């Protein structure tokens, strides 16, 4: 019985160690990026914007913690317009890009 308990504890320890390695690997694969470009699409229902810099387009999710600023004033996704020049700092993962901050540089008219 002691031997069975020892094997069981060993297997449990191995499983928790492997699970921790995979969880760390997922967060290690996320990178913080920055893009400055023009807004080409806005979806207020899914809280996403698309930013175009030259020939590169990046779709970015806007979360509750995303800081959106124009000049020195905090704003919301509804204040972003297509054609606005923005700088976006975002976290890139395999699944999606999530904005940390969006600064509206030039407002389109």
N, C-alpha and C positions, 0 to 999 in steps of 0.2 A: 504494500500500500504506500509506503514511503517513497519507493522508487517511482510509482505512478504519479504521485503528487509532485515529485521533483521534475519529471518529464513534462508534466502539464505546466508547471511554472516556467520551465525553460522555453516551451513553445509560446506561452503567453508573452514572455519578455521579448522573444524574437519577433513576434507579430507586432508588438507595440513599437519596437525599434524600426522595423521596416515601414510601418505606417507613418512614423515621424519623418523618415527620410523622404518619402514621397510628398508629404505635405510641405516640407522645406523646399523641395525641388520646384513645386508649383509657384511659390512666392519668389524663389530665386530667379525664375524665368521672366519676371515682370521687370520692365525697365521704365524709367521716367524719361519722357521725351518732350520736345518743344517744337512747335511749328508756328510760323507766322505766315499768314496768307489771307485769302479772301473767302468769305462764307458763300458757298454755292447752293446749300440746301439746309432747311430747318424743318424739323419734325417735332412740334411741341407735344404731341401725344406720347411719343416714345422718348422724349427728351434727348434728341440727338441733333447734332449739326455736322455738316460736311465742310471741311476746310480744304481749299485748293492752293497749292504752292507750286507754281510752274506746271508741270505735268503730273504732280503727285496729289491725289485726293485721299484725305483721311476722314473717316467717319468716327465721331467722338460722342460718347455718352455723357450726359450731364447729370450728376447725382445731387443728392440733397446737400452734400458738403462742398460742392463746387462753388468757388468764389468767382463771381462775375462782376467786373469793374469797368466803368467807363469814366475816364479822367480819374477822379478820386471818389466817385460815388458808386456804391454798390447798386447793381441792377439785377434783372432777371432774364431768363431765356427769351421772354416776350419782347425785350428791348433790343435783341440782336436781329439784324436785318440782312437779307441777301445782299451781297456786295460789300458789307462791312469788312474792313481789314482788322484781323484779330491776331493776338498771340495766345496760344493755348499750351499750357503745361499739362501733360496727361500721362497716365500710367498705362503702359502697353503690356497686355498679356496675350496669350494665345487666343482667347475667346473674344476680347473686346478692348477698346480704348476708353478709359474713364478720365474725364477732365478733373484736374485739381484746381486750376484757375483759368479764367478766360479774361483777357484784357482787350477791350474794344479800342483799337488804335485810331482808325478813321471811320467816320460814319458816312455811309452812302446816302445820297439824296434822291 
